[in-house]
């Protein structure tokens, strides 16, 4: 079976397809990165209003002292 000769145009088309696929992957990666960053920002915003565990324990102790 004879080998098909690849022309410059065939090679250029293959390279373009490779670049296009890589561009799509990078776009998807960037979108995923943005979604992760947004999720992290939401977590940070939620955590800024959360009392730390040790603070709660101390407040409970103080409450019990005052209640007695």
Backbone torsions as a table, in degrees:
resi	resn	phi	psi	omega
1	UNK	NA	120.6	-176.9
2	UNK	-72.1	144.9	178.3
3	UNK	-75.1	142.6	177.1
4	UNK	-79.9	132.3	177.8
5	UNK	-77.9	136.7	179.2
6	UNK	-98.2	127.1	179.5
7	UNK	-90.7	169.0	176.5
8	UNK	-59.7	-39.2	179.1
9	UNK	-65.2	-40.2	176.9
10	UNK	-61.3	-45.0	-179.7
11	UNK	-63.9	-42.9	178.8
12	UNK	-62.3	-39.8	178.5
13	UNK	-64.4	-42.7	179.4
14	UNK	-63.9	-42.2	-179.9
15	UNK	-65.5	-42.4	178.5
16	UNK	-60.8	-43.4	178.4
17	UNK	-61.1	-39.9	178.0
18	UNK	-63.0	-43.4	177.9
19	UNK	-65.7	-40.6	178.9
20	UNK	-62.2	-43.9	178.9
21	UNK	-63.6	-41.6	178.4
22	UNK	-64.0	-40.6	177.8
23	UNK	-61.5	-41.3	178.0
24	UNK	-64.1	-41.5	179.3
25	UNK	-64.1	-41.8	178.6
26	UNK	-65.2	-38.6	177.5
27	UNK	-62.7	-45.2	178.4
28	UNK	-62.9	-40.2	178.9
29	UNK	-63.8	-43.2	179.4
30	UNK	-63.6	-41.0	178.2
31	UNK	-64.3	-40.6	177.4
32	UNK	-64.4	-40.4	178.5
33	UNK	-63.3	-42.7	179.2
34	UNK	-63.8	-39.0	178.8
35	UNK	-65.3	-40.5	177.8
36	UNK	-64.2	-43.0	179.6
37	UNK	-63.6	-40.0	178.2
38	UNK	-63.3	-42.7	178.4
39	UNK	-62.7	-39.8	178.2
40	UNK	-65.4	-40.4	177.9
41	UNK	-62.4	-40.6	178.2
42	UNK	-63.8	-40.9	178.2
43	UNK	-63.6	-45.8	179.4
44	UNK	-59.1	-44.1	179.6
45	UNK	-62.8	-39.7	179.2
46	UNK	-68.2	-36.8	-176.8
47	UNK	-75.7	-20.9	-179.2
48	UNK	-67.3	-20.9	-179.4
49	UNK	-102.5	9.0	-177.3
50	UNK	-100.9	130.4	176.3
51	UNK	-75.4	143.2	177.7
52	UNK	-73.2	153.1	-176.0
53	UNK	-58.0	-44.4	-178.5
54	UNK	-63.7	-33.0	177.3
55	UNK	-66.4	-40.1	178.7
56	UNK	-64.9	-41.4	179.9
57	UNK	-63.0	-44.5	179.0
58	UNK	-63.5	-41.5	178.5
59	UNK	-64.4	-38.0	177.4
60	UNK	-64.3	-40.7	177.8
61	UNK	-61.9	-46.2	-179.3
62	UNK	-64.3	-39.9	178.8
63	UNK	-61.5	-44.6	180.0
64	UNK	-63.4	-38.5	177.7
65	UNK	-64.0	-43.8	-178.9
66	UNK	-69.7	-31.4	-176.8
67	UNK	-71.8	-31.0	-176.5
68	UNK	-76.4	NA	NA
